[in-house]
Amino acid sequence: MKGLQRIMPIRWLLPLLLAAFCSVVTAGPLDKGRISADAKWFLHLDMEQFGPSQTCRILLQDPKGGERLRNLLAHYQGLLGADPLKSISHLTLYGEEITGSRGVALVGGAINSRAVAARLATYPSYSNRKNERSLIHRWKDPASGTELNACLYQSGLLVVTSDDASMDSALGTLRGARPSLASRKTATLTLPPPAQGSFLVAASAGYAGSAPNPLKAMLLRNTTCAAMQVAESKGILDANIAMDAISTDAAYQIQQVVNGLIVSAAFTDESSGLAKLAEMSEVSRDKNQVRLRVHCPAPEAATILASALLAK
């Protein structure tokens, strides 16, 4: 999860992401018409595919961090007015900045709008404002102390943002007043072709931050776009990551760095999730694109995922 935070600035929504990741109700594939054309990164969870998977079923039974997850779900049950495990059907996160903590969450499912509005009104520093015909709630989340904005845009769709500007932009995209990824002719974000059983897809247009490890810093600095797709088929979880480098030479360097990181991880504690992932990973290169594939049985994937999701 720390790696995800480094690439995609979603610290303010990680608790909601955890709740949605364990959801088992149905949803649909990524709707690019709901994502701003100016998005620099996005992440989409498709519960219709993830819910029936072995990875999901085993993950829900994992005892690690059970109490923490139950407390987390109870918090969002109070906010949403319904059990997140049953009510959240899909989640799309995106942001128009590659750094910082600004972003948008589109939460779909059976959401009790009256219960949500009543709950938010009890939070510290609550206020609201109008954006055309939409009522926007602003409050400080008591669990994290983060200021958030929410709008019940339509039945079954809750928009949550980190700031006013992101909310106005998101509503403009949903209304068709601002261009979306679906309407943009030239895409900054490279979308992987859909794979059978795909339940997670994400992309990020570069990385403007820094990393203390010089090898990791070089890898991030020389990548113009990275896309990830995770799918499960016949009890095997496949995670595919494609990184577009700034040049063929840079791609070769990135390939060497990734191979080195895999070898280094393999020599760590053999029982660790990182070492297990290293054993199941392979790296390839095609011109200026580097591809990393992780081929993992569902039971082991669930164990590794549980440790990652519940890590402090």
C-alpha positions in Angstrom: 0.0 0.0 0.0 2.9 2.4 0.6 4.0 1.8 -3.0 0.5 2.7 -4.2 0.6 5.9 -2.1 3.9 6.8 -3.7 2.6 6.5 -7.3 -1.0 7.7 -6.7 -1.7 10.4 -4.0 -4.7 8.8 -2.3 -3.8 8.9 1.4 -7.1 10.7 2.1 -9.1 7.8 0.6 -7.1 4.7 1.7 -9.7 3.7 4.4 -12.5 3.8 1.8 -10.3 1.9 -0.7 -9.8 -0.8 1.9 -13.5 -1.1 2.5 -14.3 -1.3 -1.2 -11.6 -3.8 -1.9 -13.4 -6.3 0.4 -16.8 -5.6 -1.1 -18.5 -8.6 -2.7 -21.4 -7.0 -4.6 -21.7 -6.4 -8.3 -20.4 -3.5 -10.4 -19.4 -2.7 -13.9 -16.1 -2.0 -15.8 -14.3 1.3 -15.9 -16.5 4.2 -17.3 -14.0 6.6 -18.8 -16.8 9.1 -19.3 -16.8 9.8 -15.6 -13.1 10.6 -15.4 -11.7 14.0 -16.2 -9.7 14.3 -19.4 -7.1 16.1 -17.3 -6.6 13.1 -15.0 -3.0 12.3 -14.3 -3.8 9.0 -12.5 -6.7 6.7 -11.8 -7.6 3.5 -10.1 -10.8 1.4 -10.7 -12.1 -1.6 -8.8 -14.6 -3.8 -10.6 -16.4 -5.8 -7.9 -18.4 -7.9 -10.4 -15.1 -9.6 -11.2 -13.5 -9.5 -7.8 -16.4 -10.6 -5.7 -16.6 -14.2 -7.0 -12.9 -14.7 -7.2 -11.0 -17.1 -4.9 -8.7 -14.2 -4.0 -11.6 -12.2 -2.6 -13.2 -15.2 -0.7 -9.9 -16.1 1.0 -9.0 -12.5 1.7 -12.3 -12.0 3.6 -11.5 -15.0 5.8 -7.9 -13.9 6.6 -7.5 -13.4 10.3 -4.7 -10.8 10.0 -5.8 -7.4 11.1 -9.4 -8.5 11.5 -10.2 -6.2 14.4 -8.7 -3.2 12.6 -10.7 -3.9 9.5 -13.9 -4.4 11.5 -13.5 -1.1 13.2 -12.8 0.6 9.8 -15.9 -1.0 8.3 -18.0 0.1 11.3 -16.8 3.7 10.8 -17.9 3.7 7.1 -21.2 1.9 8.0 -22.0 4.9 10.2 -21.1 7.3 7.4 -22.9 5.5 4.5 -25.9 4.3 6.5 -25.3 0.8 5.1 -22.8 -2.0 5.4 -19.9 -1.2 3.0 -19.3 -4.9 2.3 -22.8 -5.1 0.9 -23.5 -1.5 -0.3 -20.3 -0.4 -2.2 -20.5 -1.8 -5.7 -17.6 0.0 -7.4 -14.9 2.6 -6.7 -13.0 4.8 -9.1 -10.3 7.1 -7.8 -8.5 9.8 -9.9 -6.6 13.0 -9.7 -5.6 15.9 -11.9 -2.3 16.3 -10.1 0.5 13.8 -9.9 1.8 15.1 -6.6 0.1 16.2 -3.4 -3.1 14.7 -1.9 -5.9 16.1 -4.1 -8.2 13.8 -5.8 -11.7 12.4 -6.5 -13.5 9.2 -5.5 -16.6 8.0 -7.3 -18.4 5.5 -5.0 -21.2 3.5 -6.5 -23.8 1.3 -4.8 -26.8 1.2 -2.5 -26.2 4.4 -0.5 -28.7 5.8 1.9 -28.5 9.5 1.0 -30.5 10.8 3.9 -28.4 8.9 6.4 -25.2 10.1 4.8 -26.4 13.8 4.9 -27.6 13.5 8.5 -24.3 11.9 9.6 -22.1 14.5 7.9 -24.1 17.3 9.6 -22.9 16.1 13.0 -19.2 16.2 12.2 -16.9 19.1 13.3 -16.7 22.1 11.0 -19.6 21.0 8.9 -20.9 23.3 6.2 -22.5 23.0 2.8 -22.8 24.9 -0.4 -24.6 24.7 -3.8 -23.1 23.9 -7.2 -25.9 24.4 -9.6 -28.5 21.9 -8.4 -26.1 19.8 -6.3 -25.6 20.2 -2.6 -22.0 19.8 -1.5 -21.2 18.8 2.1 -17.9 19.8 3.7 -16.7 18.4 7.0 -13.7 17.2 9.0 -13.5 13.4 9.2 -13.2 12.6 13.0 -11.1 9.5 12.3 -8.4 11.1 10.3 -8.8 14.8 10.9 -8.9 15.3 7.1 -11.2 17.9 5.5 -13.4 16.3 2.8 -16.2 17.2 0.5 -19.1 14.9 -0.6 -21.9 15.2 -3.1 -24.7 12.7 -3.6 -24.7 13.4 -7.3 -27.5 10.9 -8.2 -29.0 7.8 -6.9 -26.3 5.3 -6.3 -23.4 7.6 -6.9 -21.5 9.4 -4.2 -18.7 11.9 -5.1 -16.0 12.4 -2.5 -13.1 14.9 -3.0 -10.3 16.4 -1.0 -11.1 20.0 -1.9 -13.6 22.4 -3.5 -11.8 22.7 -6.8 -11.7 18.9 -7.3 -15.4 18.7 -6.5 -16.3 21.4 -9.1 -14.2 19.7 -11.7 -15.6 16.3 -11.0 -19.2 17.5 -11.2 -18.4 19.4 -14.4 -17.1 16.1 -16.0 -20.2 14.1 -14.8 -22.6 16.7 -16.3 -20.7 16.7 -19.6 -19.6 20.4 -19.2 -15.9 19.3 -19.1 -14.2 16.8 -21.3 -13.6 13.2 -20.0 -11.1 10.5 -20.8 -13.7 9.0 -23.2 -13.9 12.2 -25.2 -10.2 12.8 -25.4 -8.7 11.8 -28.8 -5.1 11.5 -27.6 -4.7 9.8 -24.3 -2.0 10.8 -21.8 -2.9 7.7 -19.7 -2.2 4.4 -21.5 -5.1 2.0 -20.8 -4.3 -1.8 -21.0 -6.6 -4.0 -23.1 -9.2 -5.7 -20.9 -8.3 -9.2 -19.7 -10.6 -12.0 -18.7 -11.4 -11.8 -15.0 -9.9 -8.3 -14.6 -11.0 -6.6 -11.4 -8.5 -3.8 -11.0 -7.0 -1.3 -13.5 -4.9 1.7 -12.8 -2.6 4.1 -14.7 -0.4 7.0 -13.8 1.2 9.6 -16.1 4.7 9.8 -14.7 5.9 10.6 -11.2 7.2 14.0 -10.1 8.3 13.1 -6.6 11.5 11.6 -5.3 12.7 8.4 -3.7 15.5 7.9 -1.1 16.8 4.9 -3.0 18.7 6.2 -6.1 17.8 3.2 -8.2 14.1 3.5 -7.5 14.3 7.3 -8.1 15.8 6.6 -11.5 13.1 4.1 -12.3 10.3 6.6 -11.5 12.0 9.6 -13.1 12.4 7.8 -16.5 8.9 6.5 -16.7 6.4 8.6 -18.6 3.4 6.4 -17.9 2.7 3.2 -16.0 -0.4 1.0 -16.2 -1.5 -1.9 -14.1 -4.1 -4.6 -14.5 -4.9 -7.3 -12.0 -7.1 -10.3 -13.0 -7.9 -13.8 -11.7 -8.7 -16.8 -13.9 -9.0 -20.4 -12.9 -7.6 -19.7 -9.4 -4.5 -17.9 -10.7 -4.0 -14.2 -10.1 -2.2 -12.3 -12.8 -0.8 -8.8 -12.2 0.6 -7.0 -15.3 2.4 -3.7 -15.1 3.6 -1.8 -18.2 6.0 1.1 -17.8 6.6 3.4 -20.8 10.1 4.8 -20.6 11.4 8.1 -22.1 13.7 6.2 -24.4 14.9 2.7 -25.4 18.1 3.2 -23.4 16.0 4.3 -20.4 13.8 1.2 -20.8 16.9 -1.0 -20.7 18.1 0.7 -17.5 14.6 0.3 -15.9 14.6 -3.4 -16.9 17.9 -3.9 -15.2 16.8 -2.1 -12.1 13.6 -4.1 -11.8 15.5 -7.3 -12.2 17.9 -6.2 -9.5 15.1 -5.4 -7.1 13.5 -8.8 -7.8 16.7 -10.6 -7.0 17.3 -8.5 -3.9 13.7 -9.2 -2.7 14.3 -13.0 -3.3 17.1 -12.9 -0.7 14.9 -11.4 2.0 13.0 -13.4 4.5 11.6 -16.3 2.5 8.4 -16.2 4.4 7.8 -12.5 3.6 5.2 -11.4 1.0 7.9 -9.5 -0.9 10.1 -12.6 -1.3 7.1 -14.7 -2.5 6.2 -12.0 -5.0 9.7 -12.0 -6.3 9.7 -15.7 -6.9 6.5 -15.3 -9.1 7.7 -12.3 -11.1 9.2 -11.9 -14.5 10.4 -8.9 -16.5 10.4 -8.3 -20.2 11.1 -5.4 -22.5 9.8 -4.3 -26.0 11.5 -1.2 -27.3 10.7 1.6 -24.8 8.2 -0.4 -22.7 9.1 -2.6 -19.7 6.6 -5.2 -18.6 6.4 -6.8 -15.2 4.2 -9.8 -14.7 3.3 -11.5 -11.4 1.7 -15.0 -11.7 0.4 -16.1 -8.4 -2.0 -18.8 -7.0 -5.1 -17.2 -5.4 -4.5 -18.4 -1.9 -1.0 -17.0 -1.8 -2.2 -13.8 -3.5 -4.9 -13.3 -0.8 -2.4 -13.8 2.0 0.1 -11.3 0.5 -2.8 -8.8 -0.3 -4.1 -9.1 3.3 -0.7 -8.2 4.7 -0.4 -5.3 2.3 -3.8 -3.9 2.9 -3.7 -4.1 6.7 -0.1 -2.9 7.1 0.2 0.2 9.2 
